[in-house]
Amino acid sequence: MCLWYNLGMYRIGLGYDIHTLCVGRDLIIGGVKITHEKGLLGHSDADVLVHAIIDGMLGALCLSDIGTLFPDTDKQYKDAESILLLKRVYEKIQKEGYEIVNIDSNIIAQEPKMMPYIPKMREILSDVLKTSQNQVSIKAKTNEKMDAVGQKLAIEAHAVVLLKRIGG
């Protein structure tokens, strides 16, 4: 339950997403096409990092979640670029009178290695969200061969988003 009286100057949200790896799809993470023999299965392009950031942004202002806003039962979102969905959510954040202070995120994947792609991800995300790159942190982790991620069956992402009231 969200209490809208006395929102305060800052709001924080936590986002999470996971998608199964599969053959026959492009691997898109953080808006970047990554060279790999598998992609992520999902209704949209299944960009786990962008989905986690979207959920963090929505959660910070109690605006539901990505599945409610962009349901997988809606054909207009079939194979949608998650970056475009992120732009729409950012517009909602601005409409509510907030701006991004910073984002801290983790991509958890046994493979492929994410580090070579992170600078481009930060560039794309900071451009879409009208922030500087030093406000967007992306870290790469593995699950040390444990669970679905460690067994190369899935990739997941976590994101924390801090918002500040504009002019506050």
N, C-alpha and C positions, 0 to 999 in steps of 0.2 A: 504494500500500500504506500502510495506517495502522498505526502502532505504538501500542498502547494502554497500554503501561507508561509512566509518567511523562508524563501528558497535560499537566500544567502548569495554571496558573491561567487562561490565555487561549487561545482558539482562533479562527482567522479562516477565513472561507470566501468564495469568489468564485462568483457566480451570473450566468447569462446566459440570455436567451431572445429569440426572434424569431418573429413570426407574420405571415402574409400578410394584407393588407387585402382585404376582399371586401364585396359588396353583400348586404344581407339579414340582417346580424348587428348587434347592439348593440356599441358600442365601450366596453369596460370596462377601465380602467387604474387600478391602485391602489385597486380597490374602488369606483371612481366611474364612473357612466355619463356618458360624454362625448358632447356633441352633435356628430354628424358623419354624413355620408351613407354611410360604410362602417364596418364593424366588423372584428374580427380572427377569422380562421378557425382553428378548433381543436376538439379533442374536448370540452374544458371551455369555460368562457367566454373562454378564451385571453387572460387578463390577464397580459401580458408582464412587468409590473413585479412583481406578486405571484409569478409563476413564477420570476423571477430571484432574488427574496428567498428563496423556498423553497429553491432550489438552493444559495444561499449558506449558509443555515442548515444544511442537510443536509451540505454539503461541509465545514463547520467541524468537524463531529464524525464525518466519514467514514461517514455513514448513507445512502450511495448518492445517488440523484438523484430528481427529481420524476417522471420517466418510469418509473422502477422502482417507486416507491412508489404512484403513481397512473397505471397504464398506460392508454394510449388504446385498448387492446383490451378494457378492462373497462367494461361498460355502466353500472355504477353511477356512473361519473365523466362520463358523457355530459352535456354542458351544465352540469356542476357549477360552483358559485360558487367561484372560486379563493380567496376570503377564508375560506371554510369549510375548504379544504385547508390554508391557512396556519395556522388555529387548530389543526388536528390535528398539524401539524409542530411548532408551538410547544409543544404538550403533550409531544412527544417530547424536545424540547430541555430542558424542565423535568425530565422523568423522568431524563434523563442527568445532571442536577445543574447545569445551566447557565442563565444569564440573558443577555439582550441588553445589551451595552454601547452599541453604536450600529450604525446601518446607513447606508451612503453609497450612493446609487444615481443612475443616469442613465436617462432615457427618451429614446430617439433617434427622432424623428419629424419628417418634413418638414412635415406638417400632420396634425391641427389643432394649434394652439398649446396647449401643456400648462400654461403658467404659471397661468392662471386656476383650474385644477383642483388644483394642488399643495397648497394649504392643506387642502382636504378630504381628499385622499389621506393626508397626514401625520396628520390627525386619526383617520381610520379605521384606519390601520396601527398607530399608537401605542396605540389602544384595544385592538385585537386582540392586540397583542404586550405589553400591560401595561407600556409604557414612556412616557416623556414625549415630547412632540413634538420637543424639542430633541435627541432621540436618533435621529431619523429624518430623514435628508437626502435630498431628491429634487431633482434638477436636470434641466432640459429642454435638449436639444440637437437640432440638425438635422445632416444629413450633407451640407449645402451642395449639394444636388441630385445627389450622387454615389450610386451603387449602388442596390439595391432600395429602401432606406429613402428615399434622396434623390429617387428617381423615384416616390415615393408608392405603392409596391407593398407595403410592409411597415413594421412598427414593431418596434423592439428595445429591450431594457433590460439594464442591467448593475447588479449589486449586490455590495457587499462587506459582510459581516456579521462583527462582532467579538462573541464570546461570552466570558463570564467564569464561572468555577466559582462557584456560590452558596456563600457563606461563605468563599471563598478570598481 
